Amino acid sequence: MVKFERRGCPWCKVWDKEIGPIYPKTDIGKRAPLRRVDLDAGIPPGLTLKRPILYTPTFVLIEGGAEVDRIEGYPGEEFFWGRAERLLKQLPASP
């Protein structure tokens, strides 16, 4: 999972406070480890997105270097976890 963020993004900071500390400890975080990318630095080489990133934070699930799907914005914990679970259902079953 790639988290696109920008310095000064208030919703990025809220996510960092509410979800950031527990994300790597969850099943979702273990299956889709978080990679943070500063959007102002550009899209890292090797990532293929379906469309441009317009909002921060945007969470993009990547499989084989290509976008599977994304979560745009962060309006709260319930929204995030529910959407993250739906994203992971799009991945092939883990071995």
PDB file as gemmi writes it, atoms N, CA and C in Angstrom:
CRYST1    1.000    1.000    1.000  90.00  90.00  90.00 P 1                      
ATOM      1  N   MET A   1       0.861  -1.163   0.000  1.00  0.00           N  
ATOM      2  CA  MET A   1       0.000   0.000   0.000  1.00  0.00           C  
ATOM      3  C   MET A   1       0.908   1.227   0.000  1.00  0.00           C  
ATOM      4  N   VAL A   2       0.653   2.120  -0.913  1.00  0.00           N  
ATOM      5  CA  VAL A   2       1.429   3.358  -0.985  1.00  0.00           C  
ATOM      6  C   VAL A   2       0.548   4.497  -0.491  1.00  0.00           C  
ATOM      7  N   LYS A   3       1.049   5.236   0.478  1.00  0.00           N  
ATOM      8  CA  LYS A   3       0.348   6.416   0.989  1.00  0.00           C  
ATOM      9  C   LYS A   3       1.005   7.640   0.359  1.00  0.00           C  
ATOM     10  N   PHE A   4       0.270   8.301  -0.521  1.00  0.00           N  
ATOM     11  CA  PHE A   4       0.742   9.556  -1.097  1.00  0.00           C  
ATOM     12  C   PHE A   4       0.307  10.673  -0.170  1.00  0.00           C  
ATOM     13  N   GLU A   5       1.269  11.488   0.243  1.00  0.00           N  
ATOM     14  CA  GLU A   5       1.007  12.557   1.200  1.00  0.00           C  
ATOM     15  C   GLU A   5       1.782  13.802   0.804  1.00  0.00           C  
ATOM     16  N   ARG A   6       1.454  14.895   1.445  1.00  0.00           N  
ATOM     17  CA  ARG A   6       2.172  16.160   1.242  1.00  0.00           C  
ATOM     18  C   ARG A   6       2.453  16.771   2.610  1.00  0.00           C  
ATOM     19  N   ARG A   7       3.547  17.463   2.703  1.00  0.00           N  
ATOM     20  CA  ARG A   7       3.865  18.184   3.929  1.00  0.00           C  
ATOM     21  C   ARG A   7       2.740  19.193   4.193  1.00  0.00           C  
ATOM     22  N   GLY A   8       2.269  19.247   5.422  1.00  0.00           N  
ATOM     23  CA  GLY A   8       1.227  20.189   5.805  1.00  0.00           C  
ATOM     24  C   GLY A   8      -0.189  19.690   5.571  1.00  0.00           C  
ATOM     25  N   CYS A   9      -0.353  18.486   5.034  1.00  0.00           N  
ATOM     26  CA  CYS A   9      -1.692  17.925   4.792  1.00  0.00           C  
ATOM     27  C   CYS A   9      -2.340  17.588   6.134  1.00  0.00           C  
ATOM     28  N   PRO A  10      -3.430  18.272   6.510  1.00  0.00           N  
ATOM     29  CA  PRO A  10      -4.032  18.022   7.821  1.00  0.00           C  
ATOM     30  C   PRO A  10      -4.625  16.615   7.954  1.00  0.00           C  
ATOM     31  N   TRP A  11      -5.210  16.088   6.880  1.00  0.00           N  
ATOM     32  CA  TRP A  11      -5.806  14.748   6.953  1.00  0.00           C  
ATOM     33  C   TRP A  11      -4.735  13.669   7.002  1.00  0.00           C  
ATOM     34  N   CYS A  12      -3.586  13.939   6.414  1.00  0.00           N  
ATOM     35  CA  CYS A  12      -2.453  13.007   6.522  1.00  0.00           C  
ATOM     36  C   CYS A  12      -2.026  12.891   7.980  1.00  0.00           C  
ATOM     37  N   LYS A  13      -1.991  14.019   8.661  1.00  0.00           N  
ATOM     38  CA  LYS A  13      -1.589  14.029  10.072  1.00  0.00           C  
ATOM     39  C   LYS A  13      -2.602  13.292  10.944  1.00  0.00           C  
ATOM     40  N   VAL A  14      -3.893  13.465  10.637  1.00  0.00           N  
ATOM     41  CA  VAL A  14      -4.923  12.755  11.406  1.00  0.00           C  
ATOM     42  C   VAL A  14      -4.768  11.252  11.200  1.00  0.00           C  
ATOM     43  N   TRP A  15      -4.554  10.822   9.953  1.00  0.00           N  
ATOM     44  CA  TRP A  15      -4.347   9.397   9.681  1.00  0.00           C  
ATOM     45  C   TRP A  15      -3.121   8.898  10.445  1.00  0.00           C  
ATOM     46  N   ASP A  16      -2.042   9.660  10.407  1.00  0.00           N  
ATOM     47  CA  ASP A  16      -0.816   9.274  11.115  1.00  0.00           C  
ATOM     48  C   ASP A  16      -1.071   9.067  12.604  1.00  0.00           C  
ATOM     49  N   LYS A  17      -1.921   9.889  13.175  1.00  0.00           N  
ATOM     50  CA  LYS A  17      -2.221   9.790  14.609  1.00  0.00           C  
ATOM     51  C   LYS A  17      -3.170   8.627  14.909  1.00  0.00           C  
ATOM     52  N   GLU A  18      -4.243   8.488  14.101  1.00  0.00           N  
ATOM     53  CA  GLU A  18      -5.280   7.501  14.396  1.00  0.00           C  
ATOM     54  C   GLU A  18      -4.946   6.092  13.903  1.00  0.00           C  
ATOM     55  N   ILE A  19      -4.330   5.987  12.752  1.00  0.00           N  
ATOM     56  CA  ILE A  19      -4.120   4.687  12.117  1.00  0.00           C  
ATOM     57  C   ILE A  19      -2.648   4.297  12.060  1.00  0.00           C  
ATOM     58  N   GLY A  20      -1.788   5.274  11.813  1.00  0.00           N  
ATOM     59  CA  GLY A  20      -0.367   5.008  11.599  1.00  0.00           C  
ATOM     60  C   GLY A  20       0.277   4.049  12.588  1.00  0.00           C  
ATOM     61  N   PRO A  21       0.102   4.247  13.909  1.00  0.00           N  
ATOM     62  CA  PRO A  21       0.776   3.373  14.864  1.00  0.00           C  
ATOM     63  C   PRO A  21       0.279   1.923  14.841  1.00  0.00           C  
ATOM     64  N   ILE A  22      -0.994   1.704  14.480  1.00  0.00           N  
ATOM     65  CA  ILE A  22      -1.523   0.339  14.538  1.00  0.00           C  
ATOM     66  C   ILE A  22      -1.522  -0.357  13.181  1.00  0.00           C  
ATOM     67  N   TYR A  23      -1.419   0.400  12.098  1.00  0.00           N  
ATOM     68  CA  TYR A  23      -1.506  -0.188  10.756  1.00  0.00           C  
ATOM     69  C   TYR A  23      -0.572  -1.387  10.569  1.00  0.00           C  
ATOM     70  N   PRO A  24       0.728  -1.280  10.879  1.00  0.00           N  
ATOM     71  CA  PRO A  24       1.621  -2.419  10.623  1.00  0.00           C  
ATOM     72  C   PRO A  24       1.328  -3.647  11.483  1.00  0.00           C  
ATOM     73  N   LYS A  25       0.558  -3.475  12.547  1.00  0.00           N  
ATOM     74  CA  LYS A  25       0.237  -4.586  13.443  1.00  0.00           C  
ATOM     75  C   LYS A  25      -1.011  -5.346  13.010  1.00  0.00           C  
ATOM     76  N   THR A  26      -1.749  -4.806  12.050  1.00  0.00           N  
ATOM     77  CA  THR A  26      -3.008  -5.417  11.614  1.00  0.00           C  
ATOM     78  C   THR A  26      -2.770  -6.415  10.488  1.00  0.00           C  
ATOM     79  N   ASP A  27      -3.765  -7.263  10.234  1.00  0.00           N  
ATOM     80  CA  ASP A  27      -3.684  -8.198   9.106  1.00  0.00           C  
ATOM     81  C   ASP A  27      -3.548  -7.433   7.795  1.00  0.00           C  
ATOM     82  N   ILE A  28      -4.259  -6.325   7.679  1.00  0.00           N  
ATOM     83  CA  ILE A  28      -4.181  -5.509   6.464  1.00  0.00           C  
ATOM     84  C   ILE A  28      -2.762  -4.976   6.297  1.00  0.00           C  
ATOM     85  N   GLY A  29      -2.203  -4.441   7.357  1.00  0.00           N  
ATOM     86  CA  GLY A  29      -0.846  -3.898   7.301  1.00  0.00           C  
ATOM     87  C   GLY A  29       0.217  -4.947   7.012  1.00  0.00           C  
ATOM     88  N   LYS A  30      -0.019  -6.148   7.468  1.00  0.00           N  
ATOM     89  CA  LYS A  30       0.944  -7.228   7.202  1.00  0.00           C  
ATOM     90  C   LYS A  30       0.843  -7.694   5.754  1.00  0.00           C  
ATOM     91  N   ARG A  31      -0.353  -7.702   5.222  1.00  0.00           N  
ATOM     92  CA  ARG A  31      -0.539  -8.150   3.830  1.00  0.00           C  
ATOM     93  C   ARG A  31      -0.157  -7.057   2.839  1.00  0.00           C  
ATOM     94  N   ALA A  32      -0.374  -5.804   3.225  1.00  0.00           N  
ATOM     95  CA  ALA A  32      -0.072  -4.665   2.348  1.00  0.00           C  
ATOM     96  C   ALA A  32       0.736  -3.638   3.134  1.00  0.00           C  
ATOM     97  N   PRO A  33       2.030  -3.911   3.364  1.00  0.00           N  
ATOM     98  CA  PRO A  33       2.860  -2.971   4.126  1.00  0.00           C  
ATOM     99  C   PRO A  33       2.830  -1.569   3.513  1.00  0.00           C  
ATOM    100  N   LEU A  34       2.902  -0.576   4.383  1.00  0.00           N  
ATOM    101  CA  LEU A  34       2.784   0.820   3.956  1.00  0.00           C  
ATOM    102  C   LEU A  34       4.112   1.371   3.458  1.00  0.00           C  
ATOM    103  N   ARG A  35       4.037   2.034   2.329  1.00  0.00           N  
ATOM    104  CA  ARG A  35       5.166   2.797   1.782  1.00  0.00           C  
ATOM    105  C   ARG A  35       4.679   4.234   1.648  1.00  0.00           C  
ATOM    106  N   ARG A  36       5.419   5.165   2.211  1.00  0.00           N  
ATOM    107  CA  ARG A  36       5.036   6.581   2.159  1.00  0.00           C  
ATOM    108  C   ARG A  36       5.757   7.281   1.020  1.00  0.00           C  
ATOM    109  N   VAL A  37       5.008   8.089   0.284  1.00  0.00           N  
ATOM    110  CA  VAL A  37       5.579   8.836  -0.834  1.00  0.00           C  
ATOM    111  C   VAL A  37       5.122  10.289  -0.730  1.00  0.00           C  
ATOM    112  N   ASP A  38       6.085  11.207  -0.772  1.00  0.00           N  
ATOM    113  CA  ASP A  38       5.779  12.637  -0.811  1.00  0.00           C  
ATOM    114  C   ASP A  38       5.355  12.967  -2.236  1.00  0.00           C  
ATOM    115  N   LEU A  39       4.107  13.336  -2.404  1.00  0.00           N  
ATOM    116  CA  LEU A  39       3.567  13.602  -3.732  1.00  0.00           C  
ATOM    117  C   LEU A  39       4.325  14.716  -4.447  1.00  0.00           C  
ATOM    118  N   ASP A  40       4.845  15.661  -3.690  1.00  0.00           N  
ATOM    119  CA  ASP A  40       5.596  16.757  -4.304  1.00  0.00           C  
ATOM    120  C   ASP A  40       6.919  16.286  -4.915  1.00  0.00           C  
ATOM    121  N   ALA A  41       7.387  15.110  -4.510  1.00  0.00           N  
ATOM    122  CA  ALA A  41       8.622  14.551  -5.078  1.00  0.00           C  
ATOM    123  C   ALA A  41       8.345  13.763  -6.360  1.00  0.00           C  
ATOM    124  N   GLY A  42       7.075  13.579  -6.677  1.00  0.00           N  
ATOM    125  CA  GLY A  42       6.707  12.867  -7.895  1.00  0.00           C  
ATOM    126  C   GLY A  42       6.432  11.395  -7.651  1.00  0.00           C  
ATOM    127  N   ILE A  43       5.953  10.745  -8.682  1.00  0.00           N  
ATOM    128  CA  ILE A  43       5.634   9.320  -8.613  1.00  0.00           C  
ATOM    129  C   ILE A  43       6.948   8.532  -8.760  1.00  0.00           C  
ATOM    130  N   PRO A  44       7.209   7.635  -7.829  1.00  0.00           N  
ATOM    131  CA  PRO A  44       8.449   6.860  -7.918  1.00  0.00           C  
ATOM    132  C   PRO A  44       8.497   6.005  -9.187  1.00  0.00           C  
ATOM    133  N   PRO A  45       9.680   5.822  -9.739  1.00  0.00           N  
ATOM    134  CA  PRO A  45       9.818   4.945 -10.900  1.00  0.00           C  
ATOM    135  C   PRO A  45       9.334   3.536 -10.558  1.00  0.00           C  
ATOM    136  N   GLY A  46       8.739   2.890 -11.526  1.00  0.00           N  
ATOM    137  CA  GLY A  46       8.284   1.524 -11.320  1.00  0.00           C  
ATOM    138  C   GLY A  46       6.860   1.397 -10.852  1.00  0.00           C  
ATOM    139  N   LEU A  47       6.190   2.527 -10.568  1.00  0.00           N  
ATOM    140  CA  LEU A  47       4.781   2.485 -10.177  1.00  0.00           C  
ATOM    141  C   LEU A  47       3.926   2.934 -11.355  1.00  0.00           C  
ATOM    142  N   THR A  48       2.915   2.150 -11.682  1.00  0.00           N  
ATOM    143  CA  THR A  48       1.985   2.508 -12.741  1.00  0.00           C  
ATOM    144  C   THR A  48       0.631   2.780 -12.104  1.00  0.00           C  
ATOM    145  N   LEU A  49       0.169   4.014 -12.236  1.00  0.00           N  
ATOM    146  CA  LEU A  49      -1.117   4.417 -11.672  1.00  0.00           C  
ATOM    147  C   LEU A  49      -2.178   4.475 -12.763  1.00  0.00           C  
ATOM    148  N   LYS A  50      -3.432   4.236 -12.376  1.00  0.00           N  
ATOM    149  CA  LYS A  50      -4.540   4.288 -13.324  1.00  0.00           C  
ATOM    150  C   LYS A  50      -4.892   5.724 -13.704  1.00  0.00           C  
ATOM    151  N   ARG A  51      -4.671   6.639 -12.758  1.00  0.00           N  
ATOM    152  CA  ARG A  51      -4.954   8.057 -12.994  1.00  0.00           C  
ATOM    153  C   ARG A  51      -4.124   8.880 -12.014  1.00  0.00           C  
ATOM    154  N   PRO A  52      -3.998  10.175 -12.254  1.00  0.00           N  
ATOM    155  CA  PRO A  52      -3.171  11.014 -11.366  1.00  0.00           C  
ATOM    156  C   PRO A  52      -3.701  11.043  -9.927  1.00  0.00           C  
ATOM    157  N   ILE A  53      -2.815  11.314  -9.009  1.00  0.00           N  
ATOM    158  CA  ILE A  53      -3.173  11.520  -7.600  1.00  0.00           C  
ATOM    159  C   ILE A  53      -3.560  12.982  -7.448  1.00  0.00           C  
ATOM    160  N   LEU A  54      -4.786  13.235  -6.998  1.00  0.00           N  
ATOM    161  CA  LEU A  54      -5.271  14.606  -6.857  1.00  0.00           C  
ATOM    162  C   LEU A  54      -5.394  15.054  -5.403  1.00  0.00           C  
ATOM    163  N   TYR A  55      -5.604  14.109  -4.497  1.00  0.00           N  
ATOM    164  CA  TYR A  55      -5.864  14.440  -3.095  1.00  0.00           C  
ATOM    165  C   TYR A  55      -4.869  13.729  -2.192  1.00  0.00           C  
ATOM    166  N   THR A  56      -4.597  14.343  -1.049  1.00  0.00           N  
ATOM    167  CA  THR A  56      -3.794  13.669  -0.045  1.00  0.00           C  
ATOM    168  C   THR A  56      -4.589  13.613   1.248  1.00  0.00           C  
ATOM    169  N   PRO A  57      -4.488  12.513   1.954  1.00  0.00           N  
ATOM    170  CA  PRO A  57      -3.763  11.324   1.543  1.00  0.00           C  
ATOM    171  C   PRO A  57      -4.558  10.523   0.510  1.00  0.00           C  
ATOM    172  N   THR A  58      -3.824   9.838  -0.340  1.00  0.00           N  
ATOM    173  CA  THR A  58      -4.397   8.824  -1.224  1.00  0.00           C  
ATOM    174  C   THR A  58      -3.603   7.554  -0.983  1.00  0.00           C  
ATOM    175  N   PHE A  59      -4.331   6.469  -0.767  1.00  0.00           N  
ATOM    176  CA  PHE A  59      -3.736   5.171  -0.498  1.00  0.00           C  
ATOM    177  C   PHE A  59      -3.943   4.302  -1.728  1.00  0.00           C  
ATOM    178  N   VAL A  60      -2.856   3.843  -2.318  1.00  0.00           N  
ATOM    179  CA  VAL A  60      -2.934   3.065  -3.551  1.00  0.00           C  
ATOM    180  C   VAL A  60      -2.414   1.660  -3.289  1.00  0.00           C  
ATOM    181  N   LEU A  61      -3.266   0.684  -3.543  1.00  0.00           N  
ATOM    182  CA  LEU A  61      -2.843  -0.704  -3.421  1.00  0.00           C  
ATOM    183  C   LEU A  61      -2.127  -1.084  -4.717  1.00  0.00           C  
ATOM    184  N   ILE A  62      -0.900  -1.543  -4.571  1.00  0.00           N  
ATOM    185  CA  ILE A  62      -0.048  -1.877  -5.714  1.00  0.00           C  
ATOM    186  C   ILE A  62       0.192  -3.383  -5.726  1.00  0.00           C  
ATOM    187  N   GLU A  63       0.087  -3.975  -6.900  1.00  0.00           N  
ATOM    188  CA  GLU A  63       0.411  -5.389  -7.092  1.00  0.00           C  
ATOM    189  C   GLU A  63       1.249  -5.486  -8.359  1.00  0.00           C  
ATOM    190  N   GLY A  64       2.456  -5.997  -8.234  1.00  0.00           N  
ATOM    191  CA  GLY A  64       3.329  -6.121  -9.395  1.00  0.00           C  
ATOM    192  C   GLY A  64       3.675  -4.786 -10.032  1.00  0.00           C  
ATOM    193  N   GLY A  65       3.751  -3.727  -9.227  1.00  0.00           N  
ATOM    194  CA  GLY A  65       4.124  -2.404  -9.710  1.00  0.00           C  
ATOM    195  C   GLY A  65       2.980  -1.591 -10.293  1.00  0.00           C  
ATOM    196  N   ALA A  66       1.769  -2.184 -10.346  1.00  0.00           N  
ATOM    197  CA  ALA A  66       0.625  -1.481 -10.942  1.00  0.00           C  
ATOM    198  C   ALA A  66      -0.496  -1.292  -9.916  1.00  0.00           C  
ATOM    199  N   GLU A  67      -1.217  -0.202 -10.079  1.00  0.00           N  
ATOM    200  CA  GLU A  67      -2.340   0.099  -9.191  1.00  0.00           C  
ATOM    201  C   GLU A  67      -3.454  -0.923  -9.362  1.00  0.00           C  
ATOM    202  N   VAL A  68      -3.934  -1.420  -8.226  1.00  0.00           N  
ATOM    203  CA  VAL A  68      -5.113  -2.279  -8.199  1.00  0.00           C  
ATOM    204  C   VAL A  68      -6.334  -1.394  -7.997  1.00  0.00           C  
ATOM    205  N   ASP A  69      -6.274  -0.562  -6.972  1.00  0.00           N  
ATOM    206  CA  ASP A  69      -7.360   0.365  -6.646  1.00  0.00           C  
ATOM    207  C   ASP A  69      -6.823   1.338  -5.610  1.00  0.00           C  
ATOM    208  N   ARG A  70      -7.659   2.294  -5.205  1.00  0.00           N  
ATOM    209  CA  ARG A  70      -7.185   3.318  -4.269  1.00  0.00           C  
ATOM    210  C   ARG A  70      -8.279   3.780  -3.322  1.00  0.00           C  
ATOM    211  N   ILE A  71      -7.819   4.428  -2.260  1.00  0.00           N  
ATOM    212  CA  ILE A  71      -8.675   5.143  -1.312  1.00  0.00           C  
ATOM    213  C   ILE A  71      -8.233   6.591  -1.386  1.00  0.00           C  
ATOM    214  N   GLU A  72      -9.157   7.473  -1.719  1.00  0.00           N  
ATOM    215  CA  GLU A  72      -8.823   8.900  -1.798  1.00  0.00           C  
ATOM    216  C   GLU A  72      -9.367   9.603  -0.562  1.00  0.00           C  
ATOM    217  N   GLY A  73      -8.483  10.254   0.167  1.00  0.00           N  
ATOM    218  CA  GLY A  73      -8.878  10.998   1.352  1.00  0.00           C  
ATOM    219  C   GLY A  73      -8.917  10.127   2.594  1.00  0.00           C  
ATOM    220  N   TYR A  74      -9.225  10.779   3.695  1.00  0.00           N  
ATOM    221  CA  TYR A  74      -9.337  10.098   4.976  1.00  0.00           C  
ATOM    222  C   TYR A  74     -10.388  10.779   5.836  1.00  0.00           C  
ATOM    223  N   PRO A  75     -11.651  10.319   5.750  1.00  0.00           N  
ATOM    224  CA  PRO A  75     -12.689  10.904   6.598  1.00  0.00           C  
ATOM    225  C   PRO A  75     -12.924  10.163   7.914  1.00  0.00           C  
ATOM    226  N   GLY A  76     -12.026   9.261   8.275  1.00  0.00           N  
ATOM    227  CA  GLY A  76     -12.164   8.594   9.572  1.00  0.00           C  
ATOM    228  C   GLY A  76     -11.776   7.133   9.531  1.00  0.00           C  
ATOM    229  N   GLU A  77     -11.616   6.583  10.746  1.00  0.00           N  
ATOM    230  CA  GLU A  77     -11.143   5.210  10.904  1.00  0.00           C  
ATOM    231  C   GLU A  77     -12.052   4.176  10.258  1.00  0.00           C  
ATOM    232  N   GLU A  78     -13.350   4.247  10.516  1.00  0.00           N  
ATOM    233  CA  GLU A  78     -14.276   3.251   9.971  1.00  0.00           C  
ATOM    234  C   GLU A  78     -14.229   3.233   8.453  1.00  0.00           C  
ATOM    235  N   PHE A  79     -14.228   4.406   7.851  1.00  0.00           N  
ATOM    236  CA  PHE A  79     -14.146   4.512   6.394  1.00  0.00           C  
ATOM    237  C   PHE A  79     -12.864   3.849   5.899  1.00  0.00           C  
ATOM    238  N   PHE A  80     -11.746   4.173   6.522  1.00  0.00           N  
ATOM    239  CA  PHE A  80     -10.467   3.652   6.065  1.00  0.00           C  
ATOM    240  C   PHE A  80     -10.416   2.131   6.153  1.00  0.00           C  
ATOM    241  N   TRP A  81     -10.740   1.568   7.309  1.00  0.00           N  
ATOM    242  CA  TRP A  81     -10.623   0.117   7.480  1.00  0.00           C  
ATOM    243  C   TRP A  81     -11.563  -0.633   6.552  1.00  0.00           C  
ATOM    244  N   GLY A  82     -12.771  -0.136   6.399  1.00  0.00           N  
ATOM    245  CA  GLY A  82     -13.730  -0.779   5.494  1.00  0.00           C  
ATOM    246  C   GLY A  82     -13.244  -0.767   4.059  1.00  0.00           C  
ATOM    247  N   ARG A  83     -12.751   0.376   3.619  1.00  0.00           N  
ATOM    248  CA  ARG A  83     -12.231   0.478   2.245  1.00  0.00           C  
ATOM    249  C   ARG A  83     -10.973  -0.354   2.068  1.00  0.00           C  
ATOM    250  N   ALA A  84     -10.097  -0.373   3.048  1.00  0.00           N  
ATOM    251  CA  ALA A  84      -8.864  -1.157   2.955  1.00  0.00           C  
ATOM    252  C   ALA A  84      -9.180  -2.652   2.829  1.00  0.00           C  
ATOM    253  N   GLU A  85     -10.160  -3.120   3.582  1.00  0.00           N  
ATOM    254  CA  GLU A  85     -10.563  -4.523   3.476  1.00  0.00           C  
ATOM    255  C   GLU A  85     -11.076  -4.835   2.075  1.00  0.00           C  
ATOM    256  N   ARG A  86     -11.872  -3.941   1.509  1.00  0.00           N  
ATOM    257  CA  ARG A  86     -12.382  -4.153   0.144  1.00  0.00           C  
ATOM    258  C   ARG A  86     -11.247  -4.155  -0.880  1.00  0.00           C  
ATOM    259  N   LEU A  87     -10.258  -3.290  -0.672  1.00  0.00           N  
ATOM    260  CA  LEU A  87      -9.108  -3.281  -1.586  1.00  0.00           C  
ATOM    261  C   LEU A  87      -8.397  -4.632  -1.576  1.00  0.00           C  
ATOM    262  N   LEU A  88      -8.127  -5.137  -0.391  1.00  0.00           N  
ATOM    263  CA  LEU A  88      -7.367  -6.384  -0.281  1.00  0.00           C  
ATOM    264  C   LEU A  88      -8.113  -7.569  -0.877  1.00  0.00           C  
ATOM    265  N   LYS A  89      -9.428  -7.528  -0.900  1.00  0.00           N  
ATOM    266  CA  LYS A  89     -10.211  -8.612  -1.516  1.00  0.00           C  
ATOM    267  C   LYS A  89      -9.959  -8.697  -3.015  1.00  0.00           C  
ATOM    268  N   GLN A  90      -9.396  -7.633  -3.593  1.00  0.00           N  
ATOM    269  CA  GLN A  90      -9.106  -7.634  -5.031  1.00  0.00           C  
ATOM    270  C   GLN A  90      -7.782  -8.330  -5.352  1.00  0.00           C  
ATOM    271  N   LEU A  91      -6.986  -8.635  -4.331  1.00  0.00           N  
ATOM    272  CA  LEU A  91      -5.710  -9.313  -4.542  1.00  0.00           C  
ATOM    273  C   LEU A  91      -5.921 -10.822  -4.625  1.00  0.00           C  
ATOM    274  N   PRO A  92      -5.015 -11.510  -5.311  1.00  0.00           N  
ATOM    275  CA  PRO A  92      -5.092 -12.978  -5.294  1.00  0.00           C  
ATOM    276  C   PRO A  92      -4.925 -13.476  -3.864  1.00  0.00           C  
ATOM    277  N   ALA A  93      -5.482 -14.622  -3.584  1.00  0.00           N  
ATOM    278  CA  ALA A  93      -5.366 -15.208  -2.245  1.00  0.00           C  
ATOM    279  C   ALA A  93      -3.889 -15.420  -1.910  1.00  0.00           C  
ATOM    280  N   SER A  94      -3.542 -15.119  -0.668  1.00  0.00           N  
ATOM    281  CA  SER A  94      -2.142 -15.295  -0.262  1.00  0.00           C  
ATOM    282  C   SER A  94      -1.864 -16.784  -0.046  1.00  0.00           C  
ATOM    283  N   PRO A  95      -0.632 -17.199  -0.335  1.00  0.00           N  
ATOM    284  CA  PRO A  95      -0.272 -18.627  -0.216  1.00  0.00           C  
ATOM    285  C   PRO A  95      -0.315 -19.125   1.210  1.00  0.00           C  
TER     286      PRO A  95                                                      
END                                                                             
